[in-house]
Amino acid sequence: MNQENNGAKSGQAATEVATLAGGCFWCLEAVYDQLKGVLEVESGYSGGHVPNPNYRQVCTGMTGHAEVVQITYDPKVVSFGDLLDVFFTIHDPTTLNRQGADVGTQYRSAIFYHSPEQKAIAEQTIARLNAEKVWNSPIVTEVTPFEKFYRAEDYHQEYFENNPDQGYCRVVIAPKVAKFRKHYMEKLKR
């Protein structure tokens, strides 16, 4: 799904799309799947220069892509700003090209905006968080125009849900999901 659904002729979008990179896409997908108003989350790749990359290519860091989630959401239920509040809670946006032990440009923090409004909200959110000194270091999250989304291989989709006992899931993803659930209890689907 590369395009937003523009809905009725009134200009009000029935659904909107957000594309976010914050380290391993498995972590982001596991969290956003649980958020009210999120209709679909797909893991994939954006921001690179090689058409139709696969996971092995992206892992080399040579394609320029970041691991991303593409989120289709209902803006009447959850706003783009809400999605960003979650985003900046569940990953460290101050580390350049890394999240924990995951190192490389494919693990960078990035917001691939789909509209001028998303760009403005992203820039305002980053400025606010930096001013509030939420993090000890400045936020290095890229804010860049969305160009293309390549869906990751099927085995990456719903990875945490399908592999809860896998080591990475237990040690890295489960704590992020627990942190999210604790901070956003009232915004959970179930």
N, CA and C of each residue as an Amber inpcrd file, in Angstrom:
protein
   570
   0.8510000  -1.1680000   0.0000000   0.0000000   0.0000000   0.0000000
   0.8960000   1.2300000   0.0000000   0.9670000   1.9360000  -1.1180000
   1.8530000   3.0810000  -1.2240000   1.1240000   4.4100000  -1.2120000
  -0.1780000   4.3920000  -1.3680000  -0.9180000   5.6350000  -1.4740000
  -1.8860000   5.7700000  -0.3010000  -2.1770000   7.0020000   0.0310000
  -3.1840000   7.2590000   1.0370000  -4.5570000   7.1800000   0.3760000
  -5.5430000   6.7560000   1.1250000  -6.9140000   6.7480000   0.6470000
  -7.4780000   8.1300000   0.9360000  -7.8140000   8.8490000  -0.1120000
  -8.2850000  10.2150000   0.0840000  -9.7570000  10.3000000   0.4270000
 -10.4320000   9.1630000   0.4930000 -11.8070000   9.1370000   0.9750000
 -12.7590000   9.9420000   0.1300000 -13.7140000  10.5590000   0.7720000
 -14.7530000  11.3110000   0.0900000 -14.2020000  12.5930000  -0.5110000
 -15.0160000  13.1870000  -1.3870000 -14.5950000  14.4000000  -2.0840000
 -14.4440000  15.5940000  -1.1540000 -14.8900000  15.4600000   0.0700000
 -14.7870000  16.5610000   1.0270000 -13.3380000  16.8820000   1.3760000
 -12.4270000  15.9970000   0.9890000 -11.0230000  16.2200000   1.3010000
 -10.5920000  15.5420000   2.5850000 -11.5490000  15.0550000   3.3740000
 -11.2220000  14.3620000   4.6210000 -10.7940000  12.9390000   4.2990000
  -9.6020000  12.5820000   4.6580000  -9.0990000  11.2380000   4.3890000
  -9.7810000  10.2360000   5.3030000 -10.2200000   9.1240000   4.7250000
 -10.8000000   8.0460000   5.5200000  -9.7010000   7.3640000   6.3210000
  -8.5600000   7.1490000   5.6870000  -7.3880000   6.6170000   6.3680000
  -6.1750000   7.4220000   5.9250000  -5.1350000   7.3480000   6.7410000
  -3.8660000   7.9840000   6.3970000  -2.7590000   6.9650000   6.6060000
  -1.5860000   7.2990000   6.0690000  -0.4360000   6.3990000   6.1380000
   0.7360000   7.1320000   6.7750000   1.4430000   6.4290000   7.6590000
   2.6780000   6.9330000   8.2650000   3.7670000   5.9060000   8.0040000
   4.9760000   6.3700000   7.7280000   6.1140000   5.4830000   7.5030000
   7.2280000   5.8960000   8.4570000   7.5700000   4.9800000   9.3770000
   8.5050000   5.2920000  10.4560000   9.6160000   4.2580000  10.5460000
  10.8280000   4.7290000  10.8300000  11.9850000   3.8650000  11.0340000
  12.5660000   4.1490000  12.4130000  12.6850000   3.1010000  13.2250000
  13.2200000   3.2790000  14.5730000  13.9510000   2.0380000  15.0220000
  14.8990000   1.5950000  14.2020000  15.6070000   0.3520000  14.5050000
  14.9340000  -0.8060000  13.8090000  14.9240000  -1.9390000  14.4350000
  14.3540000  -3.1520000  13.8660000  12.8510000  -2.9920000  13.6520000
  12.3760000  -3.2860000  12.4580000  10.9440000  -3.1350000  12.1850000
  10.0720000  -4.0860000  12.9860000  10.6160000  -5.1960000  13.4440000
   9.8240000  -6.1270000  14.2600000   9.3210000  -5.4430000  15.5360000
  10.1770000  -4.6110000  16.1450000   9.8190000  -3.9280000  17.3920000
   8.6780000  -2.9390000  17.1610000   8.8080000  -2.1230000  16.1310000
   7.7830000  -1.1210000  15.8610000   6.4560000  -1.7730000  15.5070000
   6.5070000  -2.7900000  14.6750000   5.2770000  -3.4700000  14.2680000
   4.5490000  -4.0530000  15.4760000   5.2820000  -4.6790000  16.3870000
   4.6830000  -5.3100000  17.5650000   3.9340000  -4.2990000  18.4200000
   4.4380000  -3.0860000  18.4890000   3.7920000  -2.0400000  19.2860000
   2.5900000  -1.4560000  18.5490000   2.8010000  -1.0120000  17.3150000
   1.7150000  -0.3340000  16.5970000   0.5340000  -1.2490000  16.3070000
   0.7610000  -2.5570000  16.2170000  -0.3480000  -3.5010000  16.0390000
  -1.3630000  -3.4010000  17.1710000  -0.9400000  -2.9240000  18.3450000
  -1.7970000  -2.8970000  19.5350000  -2.4790000  -1.5540000  19.7720000
  -2.1780000  -0.5630000  18.9430000  -2.6640000   0.7980000  19.1710000
  -4.0350000   1.0190000  18.5280000  -4.9860000   1.5390000  19.3200000
  -6.3180000   1.8750000  18.8000000  -6.1720000   2.8090000  17.6130000
  -6.9710000   2.5690000  16.5840000  -6.9710000   3.4240000  15.3980000
  -6.0150000   2.9650000  14.3210000  -5.1150000   2.0640000  14.6550000
  -4.1990000   1.5120000  13.6570000  -4.9030000   0.3410000  12.9800000
  -5.0210000   0.4250000  11.6690000  -5.7460000  -0.5770000  10.8990000
  -4.8310000  -1.6460000  10.3260000  -3.6040000  -1.2550000   9.9670000
  -2.6580000  -2.2070000   9.3800000  -1.2340000  -1.7130000   9.6160000
  -0.3410000  -2.6600000   9.8680000   1.0790000  -2.3470000  10.0030000
   1.8400000  -3.3460000   9.1440000   2.6590000  -2.8300000   8.2480000
   3.4930000  -3.6910000   7.4080000   4.9530000  -3.3370000   7.6240000
   5.7840000  -4.3560000   7.7600000   7.2220000  -4.1490000   7.8420000
   7.7910000  -4.0720000   6.4320000   8.7810000  -3.2030000   6.2590000
   9.3730000  -3.0590000   4.9290000  10.5890000  -2.1570000   4.9410000
  10.8600000  -1.5950000   3.7780000  12.0720000  -0.8060000   3.5600000
  11.7170000   0.4880000   2.8330000  12.3340000   1.6020000   3.2650000
  12.1660000   2.9000000   2.6050000  13.4760000   3.6730000   2.7020000
  13.5790000   4.6780000   1.8530000  14.6830000   5.6170000   1.9480000
  15.9500000   5.2240000   1.2300000  15.9080000   4.2190000   0.3930000
  17.1210000   3.7800000  -0.2940000  17.1020000   4.0540000  -1.7810000
  18.1080000   3.5350000  -2.4650000  18.2610000   3.7990000  -3.8910000
  18.2180000   2.5370000  -4.7590000  18.0470000   1.3740000  -4.1720000
  17.9910000   0.1180000  -4.9190000  16.5290000  -0.3190000  -5.0260000
  16.0150000  -0.5280000  -6.2410000  14.6270000  -0.9640000  -6.3580000
  14.4310000  -2.3940000  -5.8610000  13.2880000  -2.6370000  -5.2390000
  12.8980000  -3.9730000  -4.7680000  13.9750000  -4.6830000  -3.9460000
  14.4780000  -4.0370000  -2.8950000  15.5360000  -4.6810000  -2.1020000
  14.9710000  -5.8490000  -1.2950000  15.8570000  -6.7860000  -0.9820000
  15.4610000  -7.8620000  -0.0670000  16.2020000  -7.6590000   1.2560000
  15.8330000  -8.4510000   2.2370000  16.3840000  -8.2950000   3.5870000
  17.9030000  -8.4220000   3.6020000  18.4110000  -9.3940000   2.8990000
  19.8650000  -9.6010000   2.8730000  20.5790000  -8.3680000   2.3240000
  20.0330000  -7.7740000   1.2700000  20.6480000  -6.5710000   0.6890000
  20.5820000  -5.3980000   1.6640000  19.4210000  -5.2060000   2.2830000
  19.2490000  -4.0860000   3.2170000  20.2020000  -4.2380000   4.4020000
  20.3920000  -5.4690000   4.8750000  21.2830000  -5.7160000   6.0230000
  22.7320000  -5.3250000   5.7650000  23.1390000  -5.2530000   4.5000000
  24.5130000  -4.8410000   4.1980000  24.7140000  -3.3520000   4.4410000
  23.6110000  -2.5870000   4.4850000  23.7090000  -1.1450000   4.6230000
  24.0270000  -0.4410000   3.3200000  24.1720000  -1.1990000   2.2410000
  24.5940000  -0.6250000   0.9600000  23.4270000  -0.1300000   0.0900000
  22.1880000  -0.4750000   0.4290000  21.0520000  -0.0510000  -0.4040000
  20.5260000   1.3220000  -0.0120000  20.9140000   1.7880000   1.1780000
  20.4310000   3.0730000   1.6700000  19.0790000   3.0130000   2.3620000
  18.4410000   1.8460000   2.3620000  17.1220000   1.7160000   2.9780000
  17.2160000   1.6190000   4.4990000  16.1410000   2.0320000   5.1350000
  15.9510000   1.8030000   6.5590000  14.8640000   0.7540000   6.7100000
  14.9560000  -0.0300000   7.7730000  13.8430000  -0.9040000   8.1330000
  12.7400000   0.0070000   8.6620000  11.5480000  -0.1190000   8.0960000
  10.4330000   0.7570000   8.4670000   9.1720000  -0.0540000   8.7260000
   8.2250000   0.6170000   9.3490000   6.8540000   0.1240000   9.3530000
   6.0160000   1.1490000   8.6180000   5.1100000   0.6340000   7.8110000
   4.1330000   1.5020000   7.1550000   2.8000000   1.2430000   7.8470000
   2.2640000   2.2950000   8.4360000   1.0880000   2.2110000   9.2910000
  -0.0950000   2.8660000   8.5870000  -1.1610000   2.1080000   8.4210000
  -2.4180000   2.6730000   7.9290000  -3.2950000   2.8830000   9.1520000
  -3.7890000   4.1080000   9.3150000  -4.5190000   4.4370000  10.5330000
  -5.7180000   5.3340000  10.2420000  -6.6390000   5.3470000  11.1960000
  -7.8270000   6.1810000  11.1270000  -7.5490000   7.4630000  11.9050000
  -7.3960000   8.6030000  11.2150000  -7.0480000   9.8450000  11.9180000
  -8.1480000  10.3650000  12.8340000  -9.3490000   9.7960000  12.7300000
 -10.4170000  10.1780000  13.6540000 -10.2300000   9.4950000  15.0100000
  -9.3970000   8.4430000  15.0420000  -9.1730000   7.6800000  16.2780000
  -7.7900000   7.9610000  16.8590000  -6.7880000   8.0130000  16.0040000
  -5.4100000   8.2490000  16.4370000  -4.7700000   9.2410000  15.4550000
  -4.1280000  10.2530000  15.9870000  -3.5200000  11.2790000  15.1310000
  -2.0780000  10.9080000  14.7770000  -1.5500000  11.5900000  13.7710000
  -0.1430000  11.4080000  13.4270000   0.7320000  11.8000000  14.6190000
   0.3460000  12.8490000  15.3270000   1.0790000  13.2590000  16.5310000
   1.0910000  12.1710000  17.5920000  -0.0540000  11.4720000  17.7570000
  -0.1080000  10.3470000  18.6990000   0.8590000   9.2480000  18.2770000
   0.8970000   8.9580000  16.9750000   1.8230000   7.9270000  16.4750000
   3.2670000   8.3130000  16.7920000   3.5740000   9.5970000  16.6590000
   4.9380000  10.0560000  16.9480000   5.2430000  10.0230000  18.4370000
   4.2600000  10.3190000  19.2750000   4.4930000  10.2220000  20.7200000
   4.8980000   8.7950000  21.0910000   4.2110000   7.8210000  20.5200000
   4.5710000   6.4120000  20.7500000   5.9640000   6.1430000  20.1830000
   6.2030000   6.5820000  18.9730000   7.4810000   6.3780000  18.2840000
   8.6590000   6.8430000  19.1480000   8.5370000   8.0400000  19.7140000
   9.6430000   8.5830000  20.5020000   9.7240000   7.9900000  21.9080000
   8.7360000   7.1870000  22.2860000   8.7730000   6.4800000  23.5600000
   9.4550000   5.1210000  23.4330000   9.3150000   4.4760000  22.2750000
   9.7350000   3.0720000  22.1520000  11.0900000   2.8690000  21.4940000
  11.7740000   3.9500000  21.1040000  13.1400000   3.7760000  20.5820000
  13.9730000   4.9800000  21.0160000  15.2700000   4.8650000  20.8760000
  16.1800000   5.9470000  21.2480000  16.4850000   6.7710000  20.0010000
  15.8920000   7.9540000  19.8720000  16.0930000   8.7600000  18.6790000
  17.3760000   9.5920000  18.6980000  18.2370000   9.3420000  19.6810000
  19.4700000  10.1430000  19.8100000  20.7130000   9.3990000  19.3350000
  20.5560000   8.1410000  18.9720000  21.7140000   7.3630000  18.5180000
  21.6990000   7.2880000  17.0020000  22.7540000   7.7460000  16.3850000
  22.8430000   7.7830000  14.9250000  23.1090000   6.3850000  14.3760000
  22.2050000   5.9320000  13.5250000  22.3700000   4.6610000  12.8140000
  22.5390000   3.4590000  13.7410000  21.7840000   3.4610000  14.8250000
  21.8250000   2.2940000  15.7150000  20.6530000   2.3300000  16.6770000
  20.2630000   1.1260000  17.0760000  19.3350000   0.9120000  18.1810000
  19.8880000  -0.2730000  18.9490000  20.4100000  -0.0150000  20.1120000
  21.0060000  -1.0870000  20.9060000  22.1290000  -1.7590000  20.1450000
  22.0440000  -3.0770000  20.0160000  23.0840000  -3.8480000  19.3140000
  22.9180000  -3.8150000  17.8030000  21.7870000  -3.3030000  17.3150000
  21.5560000  -3.2030000  15.8690000  22.2360000  -1.9450000  15.3540000
  23.2750000  -2.1200000  14.5180000  24.0790000  -0.9980000  14.0560000
  24.0970000  -0.9550000  12.5350000  23.9450000   0.2380000  11.9780000
  23.9910000   0.4480000  10.5370000  22.9120000   1.4290000  10.1200000
  23.0540000   1.9990000   8.9360000  22.0850000   2.9890000   8.4550000
  20.6830000   2.3950000   8.3160000  20.5990000   1.0790000   8.1510000
  19.2830000   0.4380000   8.0330000  18.5080000   0.4960000   9.3480000
  19.1830000   0.8280000  10.4490000  18.5340000   0.9270000  11.7600000
  18.3850000   2.3730000  12.2240000  18.5250000   3.3170000  11.2980000
  18.4330000   4.7320000  11.6730000  17.0150000   5.1060000  12.1010000
  16.9350000   6.2100000  12.7950000  15.6600000   6.7830000  13.2050000
  15.2270000   7.7690000  12.1260000  14.0260000   7.5440000  11.5590000
  13.5640000   8.4090000  10.4640000  12.0480000   8.4560000  10.4150000
  11.5640000   9.6120000  10.0080000  10.1470000   9.8120000   9.7280000
  10.0690000  10.1670000   8.2510000   9.4250000   9.3130000   7.4750000
   9.2420000   9.5440000   6.0430000   7.8420000  10.1470000   5.8710000
   7.7880000  11.4700000   5.7650000   6.4890000  12.1400000   5.7730000
   5.7760000  12.0320000   4.4240000   4.4400000  11.9280000   4.4990000
   3.5850000  11.7770000   3.3230000   2.8860000  13.0720000   2.9370000
   3.0100000  14.1090000   3.7490000   2.3250000  15.3750000   3.4660000
   3.0610000  16.5110000   4.1770000   2.8150000  17.7430000   3.7420000
   3.4050000  18.8820000   4.4560000   2.9710000  18.9290000   5.9210000
   1.7410000  18.4740000   6.2060000   1.2490000  18.4670000   7.5850000
   2.0610000  17.4890000   8.4340000   2.3210000  16.2910000   7.8980000
   3.1390000  15.3300000   8.6440000   4.5380000  15.8820000   8.8870000
   5.1050000  16.5340000   7.8910000   6.4430000  17.1210000   8.0590000
   6.4280000  18.1410000   9.1990000   5.4220000  19.0300000   9.1930000
   5.3360000  20.0710000  10.2190000   5.1600000  19.4570000  11.6060000
   4.2970000  18.4550000  11.7240000   4.0640000  17.8060000  13.0190000
   5.3380000  17.1200000  13.5020000   6.0570000  16.4490000  12.5940000
   7.3070000  15.7790000  12.9640000   8.3340000  16.7910000  13.4710000
   8.5080000  17.8920000  12.7360000   9.4820000  18.9050000  13.1420000
   9.0970000  19.5560000  14.4660000   7.8020000  19.8230000  14.6670000
   7.3340000  20.4220000  15.9210000   7.5330000  19.4600000  17.0940000
   7.2640000  18.1770000  16.8570000   7.4210000  17.1850000  17.9250000
   8.8840000  17.0740000  18.3430000   9.7690000  17.0110000  17.3720000
  11.2060000  16.9210000  17.6720000  11.6690000  18.1720000  18.4230000
  11.2470000  19.3420000  17.9620000  11.6360000  20.5950000  18.6320000
  11.1290000  20.6060000  20.0770000   9.8910000  20.1680000  20.2740000
   9.3100000  20.1360000  21.6280000  10.0900000  19.1800000  22.5330000
  10.3610000  17.9770000  22.0390000  11.0730000  16.9830000  22.8550000
  12.5000000  17.4420000  23.1750000  13.1560000  18.0780000  22.1980000
  14.4970000  18.6150000  22.4700000  14.4260000  19.7350000  23.5080000
  13.4300000  20.6190000  23.3870000  13.2840000  21.7280000  24.3430000
  12.9740000  21.2150000  25.7470000  12.1840000  20.1460000  25.8230000
  11.8370000  19.5600000  27.1230000  12.9590000  18.6970000  27.6910000
  14.0110000  18.4920000  26.8970000  15.1590000  17.6760000  27.3000000
  14.7130000  16.2900000  27.7760000  13.7980000  15.7070000  27.0050000
  13.3070000  14.3590000  27.2910000  14.4660000  13.3680000  27.2090000
  15.3800000  13.6110000  26.3020000  16.5690000  12.7720000  26.1360000
  17.7970000  13.5580000  26.5620000  18.8470000  12.8650000  26.9780000
  20.0860000  13.5280000  27.4030000  20.8800000  14.1040000  26.2450000
  20.6170000  13.6090000  25.0350000  21.3020000  14.0760000  23.8250000
  20.2600000  14.5600000  22.8290000  20.6740000  15.3680000  21.8490000
  19.7210000  15.8450000  20.8450000  19.1840000  14.6950000  19.9770000
  17.9610000  14.8500000  19.5220000  17.3300000  13.8740000  18.6340000
  17.9640000  13.9700000  17.2520000  18.3260000  12.8220000  16.6830000
  18.9470000  12.7740000  15.3570000  18.0170000  12.1610000  14.3010000
  16.7570000  12.0260000  14.6300000  15.7770000  11.4450000  13.7100000
  15.7080000  12.2620000  12.4270000  15.8470000  11.5830000  11.2800000
  15.6830000  12.2320000   9.9770000  14.2090000  12.5110000   9.7440000
  13.9100000  13.6500000   9.1550000  12.5670000  13.9510000   8.6740000
  12.7260000  14.1770000   7.1760000  12.2480000  13.2220000   6.4080000
  12.5260000  13.2110000   4.9770000  11.2750000  12.8150000   4.1900000
  11.1360000  13.2930000   2.9680000   9.9290000  12.9620000   2.2080000
   9.8400000  11.4690000   1.8850000   8.6320000  10.9390000   1.9860000
   8.3810000   9.5580000   1.5970000   8.4760000   9.4580000   0.0780000
   9.1640000   8.4180000  -0.3840000   9.2340000   8.1780000  -1.8210000
   8.6440000   6.8250000  -2.1930000   9.1010000   5.7800000  -1.5380000
   8.6900000   4.4380000  -1.9340000   8.7650000   3.5100000  -0.7300000
   7.8370000   2.5940000  -0.6520000   7.8230000   1.5590000   0.3740000
   7.8950000   0.2130000  -0.3150000   8.8270000  -0.6180000   0.1540000
   8.9410000  -1.9940000  -0.3280000   8.5940000  -2.9090000   0.8330000
   7.5550000  -3.6960000   0.6580000   7.1190000  -4.6210000   1.7040000
   8.1980000  -5.6750000   1.9270000   8.5080000  -5.9370000   3.1890000
   9.4980000  -6.9670000   3.5270000   8.9070000  -8.3510000   3.2560000
   9.7810000  -9.3120000   3.2370000   9.3930000 -10.6970000   3.0030000
   8.3480000 -11.1410000   4.0180000   7.5180000 -12.1010000   3.6300000
   6.3980000 -12.5550000   4.4680000   6.8360000 -12.9500000   5.8770000
   7.9960000 -13.5980000   6.0120000   8.3960000 -14.0740000   7.3430000
   8.7060000 -12.9340000   8.3080000   8.8420000 -11.7000000   7.8060000
   9.0520000 -10.5440000   8.6880000   7.7370000  -9.9660000   9.2010000
   6.6310000 -10.2620000   8.5300000   5.3350000  -9.7040000   8.9210000
   4.8360000 -10.4060000  10.1850000   4.3800000  -9.6120000  11.1480000
   3.8760000 -10.1440000  12.4240000   4.9130000 -11.0450000  13.1030000
   6.1730000 -10.6530000  13.0120000   7.2650000 -11.4970000  13.5020000
   7.1380000 -11.7870000  15.0020000   6.8980000 -10.7630000  15.7880000
   6.8020000 -10.9500000  17.2410000   5.6150000 -11.8450000  17.5920000
   4.4930000 -11.5920000  16.9620000   3.2990000 -12.4020000  17.2320000
   3.5260000 -13.8690000  16.8730000   4.2510000 -14.1190000  15.7940000
   4.4740000 -15.4840000  15.3210000   5.6670000 -16.1890000  15.9650000
   6.5300000 -15.4350000  16.6420000   7.7560000 -16.0000000  17.2260000
   8.0080000 -15.4870000  18.6410000   7.0300000 -15.5220000  19.5330000
   7.1980000 -14.8890000  20.8470000   8.3080000 -15.5020000  21.7040000
   8.6650000 -16.7450000  21.4530000   9.6890000 -17.4010000  22.2700000
  11.0920000 -17.3060000  21.6780000  11.2220000 -16.7170000  20.5110000
  12.5340000 -16.5310000  19.8880000  13.3370000 -15.5670000  20.7690000
  14.6410000 -15.7640000  20.8840000  15.4880000 -14.9850000  21.7910000
  15.3750000 -13.4810000  21.6190000  15.4870000 -12.9820000  20.4030000
  15.4100000 -11.5400000  20.1490000  14.0540000 -11.0000000  20.5950000
  13.0110000 -11.7680000  20.3460000  11.6680000 -11.3370000  20.7410000
  11.5550000 -11.2090000  22.2540000  12.0940000 -12.1920000  22.9830000
  11.9940000 -12.1710000  24.4460000  12.8630000 -11.0890000  25.0680000
  14.0710000 -10.8960000  24.5280000  15.0430000  -9.9900000  25.1520000
  14.8900000  -8.5380000  24.6970000  14.5400000  -8.3160000  23.4260000
  14.4970000  -6.9520000  22.8880000  13.0730000  -6.4480000  22.6780000
  12.2460000  -7.2340000  21.9970000  10.9180000  -6.7410000  21.6270000
   9.9550000  -6.7420000  22.8160000   9.9080000  -7.8270000  23.5710000
   8.9460000  -7.9230000  24.6840000   9.0710000  -6.7580000  25.6750000
  10.2890000  -6.3410000  26.0660000  10.3790000  -5.1830000  26.9790000
   9.8430000  -3.8840000  26.3580000  10.0420000  -3.6980000  25.0330000
   9.5080000  -2.4980000  24.3830000   7.9900000  -2.5250000  24.3720000
   7.4340000  -3.7000000  24.0950000   5.9750000  -3.8400000  24.0970000
   5.4350000  -3.5820000  25.5070000   6.0930000  -4.1140000  26.5190000
   5.6520000  -3.9140000  27.9030000   5.7070000  -2.4310000  28.2820000
   6.7770000  -1.7430000  27.8900000   6.9070000  -0.3080000  28.1700000
   5.7780000   0.4650000  27.4980000   5.5190000   0.1380000  26.2400000
   4.4350000   0.7840000  25.5100000   3.1000000   0.5490000  26.2080000
   2.8190000  -0.6930000  26.5440000   1.5380000  -1.0370000  27.1830000
   1.3650000  -0.2870000  28.5020000   2.4400000  -0.1460000  29.2600000
   2.3820000   0.5610000  30.5460000   2.0660000   2.0520000  30.3460000
   2.7210000   2.6800000  29.3630000   2.5500000   4.1130000  29.1400000
   1.2550000   4.4640000  28.4080000   0.7340000   3.5360000  27.6260000
  -0.4060000   3.8430000  26.7540000  -1.5790000   2.9020000  26.9730000
  -1.7740000   2.4540000  28.2070000  -2.8250000   1.4900000  28.5410000
  -4.1850000   1.9030000  27.9570000  -4.5300000   3.1650000  28.0660000
  -5.8470000   3.6150000  27.6160000  -5.9800000   3.6630000  26.0970000
  -4.8810000   3.4930000  25.3880000  -4.9210000   3.5510000  23.9170000
  -4.7670000   2.1870000  23.2570000  -4.8330000   1.1270000  24.0630000
  -4.6870000  -0.2240000  23.5160000  -5.9750000  -0.7000000  22.8800000
  -5.8430000  -1.5240000  21.8440000  -7.0100000  -2.0770000  21.1600000
  -7.8270000  -2.9750000  22.0800000  -7.1620000  -3.7940000  22.8910000
  -7.8820000  -4.7540000  23.7140000  -7.9030000  -4.3180000  25.1660000
